[in-house]
């Protein structure tokens, strides 16, 4: 594994980019844009379960974070398939994202 490293959640090895579906690693087809250093989205894994994990980091911005969550779920074709990981760094006097979201949409 010393030839492997992670880039944007994708395993890159001497063989090219790979993606992990939670069980196995799969090769990802590269595009010309990928070879030029331009970041392109990694295609979804085949035979996935349809869930999407969204990781949000929020620094002292609970109200904006809450509106981001609202937009995320309102615009999702299948909101039940969205899973959110939320990291907040706040002052005790700040508005907290989850509290604001639940207050407005709870």
Secondary structure, DSSP 8 states (H G I E B T S, - for coil): -TT-EEETTEEEETTEEEEE-SS-EEE----HHHHTT--------TT--S-EEEEEEEES-HHHHHHHHHHHHHH-TTGGGEEEEEEEE--TTS--HHHHHHHHH-
